[in-house]
Amino acid sequence: MKLHREAIGAVFGLVLAVVAMAGTIHTDLYVQAAGAAARGDQALFQPVVRP
């Protein structure tokens, strides 16, 4: 019986995470975060130029 409770908790957590991610994707927060990540990655791969 304990295994069923743990499985139900795991499934509930997964469903909650999926709903939260879907809600985030439908907002501008996701777009802003993705843009910031892309700019950060681009900055990391720029060559270092020494004067």
Secondary structure, DSSP 8 states (H G I E B T S, - for coil): -HHHHHHHHHHHHHHHHHHHHHHHHTSHHHHHHHHHHHHHHHHHTS-----
